[in-house]
Amino acid sequence: MTMASVLAQASFWKAAGMIATIVITSSTGEVLTAAAMKSMGDLDDIRAKSGLGGAIKAVMTSPLFMGGIFFMAVAFFSLLFALNHMNLSLVGPAAASLTLVLNTVAAQLFLHEKVDRRRWTAAVLVCVGVYFLAH
């Protein structure tokens, strides 16, 4: 292997690692936030019983919600870091589309949502698009 090919391969893995960090932390944050909201129930009902302060307290004292916010913040700062080191034309589409795919899988596995064939087809087409974008 030449030095140029070694550097190109290292650059590929660096880019893949940055995009994977964004995708995993973003999806984790979104799943945790959705799980928190499902476990709390309807915020309108909480607000009707306890007022706006009670609804805010219910959200802010939820460990799932706070974990979700933490992971979303990590995803945001990971995105900023990746944009500082790579091209927007790669990071933006790859991170956004792969997050959609991981969210689809996580929604079915962890939140037990019914994901229909149309959404699975969209997820597969997104993967194909990311493949073409990366090559």
Secondary structure, 3 states (H helix, E strand, C coil): CCHHHHHHHHHHHHHHHHHHHHHHHHHHHHHHHHHHHHHHCCHHHHHHHHHHHHHHHHHHCCHHHHHHHHHHHHHHHHHHHHHHHCCHHHHHHHHHHHHHHHHHHHHHHCCCCCCCHHHHHHHHHHHHHHHHHHC
